Amino acid sequence: MPVIPPEESLIEYPSDFPIKVVGIMHDELTDTIVNMVIEHDPTFHAGKVETRPSTQGKYLSLTVTVRATSREQLDNLYRALSSHEMVKFVL
């Protein structure tokens, strides 16, 4: 993966950065995502999660706002979230 020099980044660090996670509706989804986010942003707390079920109730959308400190941190978090079995996609 190419490294983007800080001066070319579109994100200024540190900053609050929203990430949307869509997964299959499951009782454990929110707690699972919160625990994954905390691994990459220890300052994160569950009160920063916004949830919205899909119209049919099959999926749950979570918006988590993390304190982004580096591109590497965000990349690692995106990879962790995207690879989880309950997650359909991450934006």
C-alpha positions in Angstrom: 0.0 0.0 0.0 1.5 3.4 -1.0 2.2 5.8 1.8 0.6 9.2 1.4 2.8 12.0 2.7 1.0 14.0 5.5 1.0 17.2 3.3 -1.0 15.3 0.6 -3.6 13.8 3.0 -7.1 15.1 2.8 -7.6 14.5 6.5 -5.9 16.6 9.1 -4.7 14.7 12.2 -5.8 14.4 14.9 -9.5 14.9 14.0 -12.9 13.3 14.6 -13.7 11.0 11.7 -17.1 9.3 11.1 -17.1 5.7 9.8 -20.3 3.9 8.7 -20.4 0.2 9.3 -23.3 -1.9 7.8 -23.8 -5.4 9.1 -26.4 -8.1 9.4 -28.8 -7.4 12.3 -27.5 -9.3 15.2 -27.7 -8.8 19.0 -23.9 -8.7 19.3 -23.2 -6.4 16.3 -23.0 -3.1 18.1 -20.9 -4.4 21.0 -18.6 -6.2 18.6 -18.0 -3.1 16.5 -17.5 -0.9 19.6 -14.9 -3.3 21.0 -13.1 -3.4 17.6 -13.1 0.4 17.4 -11.7 0.7 21.0 -8.8 -1.4 20.0 -7.8 1.3 17.5 -9.1 4.3 19.4 -8.9 3.8 23.2 -10.7 7.1 23.7 -13.8 5.8 21.9 -16.9 5.1 24.0 -20.3 3.5 23.1 -22.1 6.9 23.5 -20.5 7.9 20.2 -22.4 5.2 18.2 -25.4 6.1 16.1 -27.5 3.2 14.9 -30.2 2.8 12.3 -31.9 -0.4 11.3 -32.8 -1.1 7.6 -36.5 -0.8 6.5 -36.9 -4.6 6.5 -34.8 -5.0 9.7 -32.3 -7.3 8.1 -29.3 -4.9 8.4 -28.1 -2.4 11.0 -26.1 0.7 10.1 -23.7 2.0 12.7 -21.9 5.3 12.5 -18.9 5.5 14.8 -16.9 8.7 15.2 -13.3 7.9 16.0 -10.5 10.2 17.0 -8.2 9.7 14.0 -4.6 10.2 14.8 -3.0 8.8 11.6 -3.7 7.3 8.2 -2.2 4.1 9.5 -4.7 4.0 12.4 -7.6 4.5 10.0 -6.4 1.9 7.5 -5.9 -0.7 10.2 -9.4 0.0 11.6 -11.0 -0.2 8.1 -9.2 -3.5 7.5 -10.4 -4.9 10.9 -14.0 -3.8 10.4 -14.2 -4.9 6.7 -12.9 -8.4 7.5 -15.3 -9.2 10.3 -17.9 -11.8 9.4 -20.9 -9.8 10.6 -19.9 -6.7 8.5 -21.2 -6.3 5.0 -19.4 -3.0 4.2 -17.6 0.0 5.7 -17.7 3.5 4.4 
